[in-house]
Amino acid sequence: TNNPEPEHCDSASAVSVFSCPTMFLPAWRSDQGLQVRTKSGPGILCLPQHLIDSAWPKERVVAGRKACKRLHKELFADDGIVLALESGAKVSRENLVRDFRRVKNQTVHLRWRMGTTELSAAISESGLGTAIISLDIDPIRFSHIDPQARENLRPPLAGLKTILDSCERLSGLYISNSTLSLSDHEAVGKCELSHLGLRNIKTNWSGLLRKDIQKSKAALVSALVKDLEFLDLSNNDLIKGDLEGLRTLEQATSLTHVNLSSNNLGDDRVTVIAKAARSWKQLAHLDLRSNYITAVGAEALGNALQETTSISRVDLSSNRLGDAGVTEIAKAARNCKQLVHLGLRSNKITAVGAE
């Protein structure tokens, strides 16, 4: 459906199926997947796209009791329940605790788009932490803020350490547009994660000397990347301008997806990444956009990619490869039999490099 919102459903149907009246119905398709919204507020429930495609035809609006029962069955049988709260939602702590208690025996993916003070208290009081297997926090993504201003508006996440300490089953963690303390990073490092995304993150290094900051960065990255399959450290000061932190990426031998875009790495640091990539034997996706990479860095990457037979997607857009750099990447690409996507936009490539 192309409609931004469907006709509202009977909310009683939602209550009888989900027992979470503040978060669900009506339901409709969007570019973010299936969303379910109440008449009274913007709390939504989202499903993984593959689950939606297999369960409902694209031309059909999911609404009504039968659809809700089907949604309930699919959701609890497979990927678990996805709780989502967007910025601007007015939900009291009491309501959060009540609804969290109703689903604490399920498998929960929590998507949070506000500050974490109330979330920390609600999780502790309800006992939801034992049910959460993935946590996605972004306090400003859907707020009415100029995207160019978000770089300088990264609020701290109060209570994050308490939240992480209570999430015993957590395997996926995604935090964006925030400022983390050293204790926050250390709490993340203690989690046994397979998926980690820290995007547009600033770290509060107050009280540390420059040399101590470098040691702390290396130690934190080393703790964060253990046992990871998915790593997104885009626009993150843990690795921005730092060599020691990058060298520790060699330890993450299980990586399949790596995003280090927008870190102003330059050729020296990209050469370190290329060396680390030789240990990523299962690597499928590599994103190094906007990192000031020239032909020098491209040569190092090309040599590494030739040894990474599993690679399927590489994005080097918005760098400074030029014709010489593109030639090095093209040589490597010929040996990457699984490669299906190579991003080279905005790299000062002329007809020579294109050929």
C-alpha positions in Angstrom: 0.0 0.0 0.0 1.2 3.5 -0.7 -0.9 5.1 2.0 1.1 6.6 4.9 -1.3 5.1 7.4 -4.2 2.7 7.1 -7.6 2.9 8.5 -7.5 2.2 12.3 -8.4 -1.2 13.5 -10.4 -2.2 16.5 -7.9 -1.8 19.4 -9.7 -4.5 21.3 -8.3 -7.1 18.8 -4.8 -5.9 19.7 -5.3 -6.2 23.4 -6.7 -9.7 23.2 -3.7 -10.9 21.1 -0.8 -9.0 22.5 -1.8 -7.9 26.0 0.2 -4.7 25.4 -2.4 -2.0 24.5 0.0 0.9 24.7 2.2 -0.3 22.0 0.2 -2.0 19.3 -2.2 -1.5 16.3 -3.0 -0.5 13.7 -0.6 -2.2 11.3 0.7 -1.2 7.9 3.7 -1.6 5.5 6.4 1.0 5.2 10.0 1.3 4.0 11.0 0.2 7.6 8.9 -3.0 7.4 5.6 -3.7 9.2 4.7 -1.1 11.8 1.9 -1.2 14.4 0.7 2.0 16.0 -1.8 2.8 18.7 -4.4 5.6 18.3 -3.0 7.3 21.4 0.8 7.4 20.8 3.7 6.7 18.5 5.0 3.5 20.0 5.5 1.0 17.2 6.3 -2.7 16.7 8.5 -3.6 13.8 9.2 -7.0 12.2 12.3 -8.2 10.2 11.6 -7.6 6.5 12.1 -11.3 5.6 9.4 -12.2 8.1 7.0 -9.7 6.5 7.7 -10.8 3.0 7.1 -14.5 3.8 3.9 -13.8 5.8 2.0 -11.1 3.9 1.6 -10.1 0.2 2.8 -6.6 -0.5 -0.5 -5.3 -1.7 -2.3 -6.2 1.5 -2.7 -4.0 4.6 -2.4 -6.1 7.7 -5.3 -5.3 10.0 -8.0 -6.9 12.0 -8.2 -9.8 14.4 -7.1 -12.6 12.0 -4.1 -10.6 10.9 -3.2 -9.9 14.5 -3.3 -13.6 15.4 -1.1 -14.5 12.4 1.3 -11.8 13.4 1.3 -13.1 17.0 2.0 -16.6 15.8 4.8 -15.7 13.4 6.4 -13.2 15.8 6.6 -15.5 18.8 7.5 -18.6 16.9 10.5 -17.2 15.0 12.4 -14.0 15.6 10.8 -13.0 18.9 8.9 -9.8 19.7 10.3 -6.4 18.7 9.4 -3.6 21.1 10.0 -0.1 19.7 9.5 3.3 21.2 10.2 6.4 19.1 11.2 9.9 20.1 8.2 12.0 21.2 6.3 9.1 22.7 4.8 10.0 26.1 4.9 6.8 28.1 5.1 6.7 31.8 7.5 4.5 33.7 4.6 2.6 35.2 3.2 1.7 31.8 6.6 0.7 30.6 7.1 -1.6 33.6 3.6 -3.1 33.1 4.2 -3.8 29.4 7.7 -5.1 29.9 6.5 -7.6 32.5 3.9 -8.9 30.0 6.6 -9.9 27.5 9.6 -10.7 29.8 9.2 -14.4 29.2 9.5 -14.0 25.4 12.6 -13.3 23.2 12.8 -9.5 22.9 14.5 -7.1 20.5 14.3 -3.6 22.0 14.4 -0.5 19.8 14.7 2.7 21.8 14.6 6.2 20.4 14.7 8.3 23.5 16.9 9.0 26.6 17.8 5.9 28.7 17.0 7.1 32.3 13.4 5.8 32.3 14.5 2.7 30.3 17.1 1.7 32.8 14.6 2.0 35.7 11.8 0.1 33.8 14.1 -2.8 32.8 15.4 -3.2 36.4 11.9 -3.1 37.9 10.3 -5.4 35.3 13.0 -7.9 34.9 12.9 -7.5 31.1 16.7 -7.7 30.9 16.7 -11.5 30.9 14.5 -11.5 27.7 16.5 -9.0 25.6 18.7 -10.4 23.0 19.2 -7.3 20.9 19.2 -3.6 21.9 19.1 -0.6 19.5 19.5 2.8 21.1 19.4 6.1 19.3 18.2 9.1 21.3 17.9 11.6 18.5 17.5 9.8 15.2 13.7 10.5 14.7 13.7 13.8 16.5 13.2 17.0 14.5 16.9 17.9 14.4 18.8 19.2 11.4 21.0 16.2 10.3 24.0 18.4 10.1 23.6 19.4 13.7 23.5 15.8 15.0 27.3 15.6 14.9 27.5 18.0 17.8 24.4 16.8 19.6 25.4 13.4 21.1 23.8 13.1 24.6 25.1 10.8 27.3 23.2 7.6 28.0 22.3 7.6 31.7 22.0 4.2 33.1 23.5 2.3 30.1 25.9 0.3 32.3 22.9 -0.8 34.5 20.9 -1.8 31.4 23.8 -3.9 29.9 24.6 -5.6 33.2 21.0 -6.8 33.4 20.9 -8.1 29.8 22.3 -11.6 30.3 21.4 -12.9 26.9 22.4 -9.9 24.8 24.0 -10.8 21.5 23.3 -7.7 19.4 24.0 -4.1 20.5 23.5 -0.9 18.4 24.1 2.6 19.8 24.0 5.7 17.7 24.4 9.5 18.1 25.5 9.4 21.8 28.4 10.1 24.2 29.7 7.2 26.1 31.8 7.2 29.3 34.7 4.8 29.9 32.6 2.8 32.2 30.0 2.5 29.4 32.6 1.1 27.0 33.9 -1.3 29.6 30.3 -2.6 30.2 29.9 -3.1 26.4 33.2 -4.9 26.3 32.0 -7.4 29.0 29.0 -8.4 26.8 29.3 -11.5 24.7 28.2 -10.0 21.4 28.1 -11.3 17.9 26.8 -7.9 16.5 28.0 -4.5 17.5 27.2 -1.1 16.1 28.6 2.1 17.6 27.7 4.9 15.2 28.5 8.6 15.5 29.8 8.0 19.0 31.9 10.3 21.1 33.8 9.1 24.2 34.2 11.2 27.3 38.0 11.0 28.0 38.0 13.6 30.7 40.7 13.0 33.4 43.0 11.1 31.0 46.3 12.2 29.5 46.8 11.8 25.8 49.1 8.8 26.1 46.6 7.1 28.5 43.8 7.8 26.0 45.6 5.9 23.3 46.1 2.9 25.7 42.4 3.1 26.7 41.3 3.1 23.1 43.3 0.0 22.2 42.1 -1.8 25.3 38.4 -0.9 24.7 38.5 -1.9 21.0 40.2 -5.2 22.0 37.4 -5.9 24.5 34.6 -4.9 22.1 35.6 -6.9 19.0 36.0 -10.3 20.6 33.8 -13.0 19.0 32.1 -10.5 16.7 30.6 -11.3 13.3 29.1 -7.8 12.6 31.0 -4.6 13.4 30.0 -1.0 12.7 32.3 1.7 14.1 31.4 4.4 11.6 32.1 7.9 12.7 33.5 6.7 16.0 36.3 8.3 17.9 37.5 5.0 19.2 39.3 4.4 16.0 39.3 7.9 14.4 43.0 8.9 14.0 44.2 6.0 16.1 46.6 3.2 15.1 46.7 1.1 18.3 42.9 0.6 18.3 43.0 -0.4 14.7 45.7 -3.0 15.2 43.5 -4.8 17.7 41.0 -5.5 14.9 43.2 -8.4 13.9 41.8 -10.3 16.8 38.3 -10.4 15.4 38.8 -13.4 13.2 35.0 -14.2 12.9 34.0 -10.9 11.3 31.7 -11.1 8.2 30.5 -7.5 8.1 32.8 -4.5 8.8 31.8 -0.8 8.5 34.5 1.8 9.4 33.2 4.6 7.2 33.6 8.3 8.0 36.6 8.0 10.2 39.1 10.1 8.3 41.5 7.1 8.4 43.9 8.0 5.6 46.4 5.7 3.9 48.5 4.8 7.0 45.5 3.6 9.0 43.9 1.9 6.0 47.1 -0.1 5.6 46.7 -1.3 9.1 43.1 -2.3 8.4 44.2 -4.1 5.2 46.7 -6.1 7.3 43.9 -6.9 9.8 41.6 -7.9 7.0 43.9 -10.8 6.1 42.7 -12.5 9.3 39.0 -12.0 8.5 38.6 -15.2 6.5 34.8 -15.0 6.5 34.5 -11.4 5.5 31.6 -10.7 3.2 31.0 -6.9 3.5 33.6 -4.1 3.9 32.6 -0.4 4.0 35.4 2.2 4.0 33.6 5.2 2.6 34.8 8.7 3.3 38.2 7.9 4.7 40.6 9.9 2.5 42.1 6.8 0.9 44.4 7.4 -2.1 46.2 5.0 -4.4 48.6 4.1 -1.6 45.9 2.8 0.6 44.1 1.2 -2.4 47.2 -0.9 -3.2 47.3 -2.3 0.4 43.6 -3.0 0.3 43.8 -4.6 -3.1 46.5 -7.0 -1.9 44.4 -7.9 1.2 41.2 -8.4 -0.8 42.9 -10.9 -3.1 43.3 -13.2 -0.1 39.7 -12.7 1.1 37.8 -15.1 -1.2 34.5 -14.7 0.6 34.1 -11.0 0.0 30.9 -10.0 -1.8 30.5 -6.3 -1.2 33.1 -3.5 -1.0 32.3 0.2 -0.7 35.1 2.7 -1.2 33.0 5.6 -2.3 33.9 9.2 -1.5 37.6 8.7 -1.2 40.6 9.9 -3.3 41.5 6.7 -5.2 42.0 8.3 -8.7 42.8 6.3 -11.7 45.8 4.6 -10.1 43.9 3.5 -7.0 41.0 2.2 -9.0 43.4 0.2 -11.1 44.7 -1.5 -8.0 41.2 -2.3 -6.8 40.2 -3.6 -10.2 43.2 -6.1 -10.2 42.0 -7.4 -6.9 38.4 -7.6 -7.9 39.2 -10.0 -10.7 40.3 -12.6 -8.1 37.3 -12.0 -5.8 34.9 -14.6 -7.3 32.1 -13.8 -4.9 32.2 -10.0 -5.4 28.8 -8.6 -6.6 29.0 -5.0 -5.5 31.9 -2.5 -5.7 31.2 1.1 -4.7 33.5 3.6 -6.3 31.4 6.8 -6.4 33.2 10.2 -6.0 36.8 9.1 -6.4 38.1 11.4 -9.1 38.0 8.6 -11.7 38.5 9.6 -15.3 37.9 7.7 -18.5 41.3 6.0 -18.0 40.3 4.5 -14.6 36.9 3.6 -15.9 38.4 1.6 -18.6 
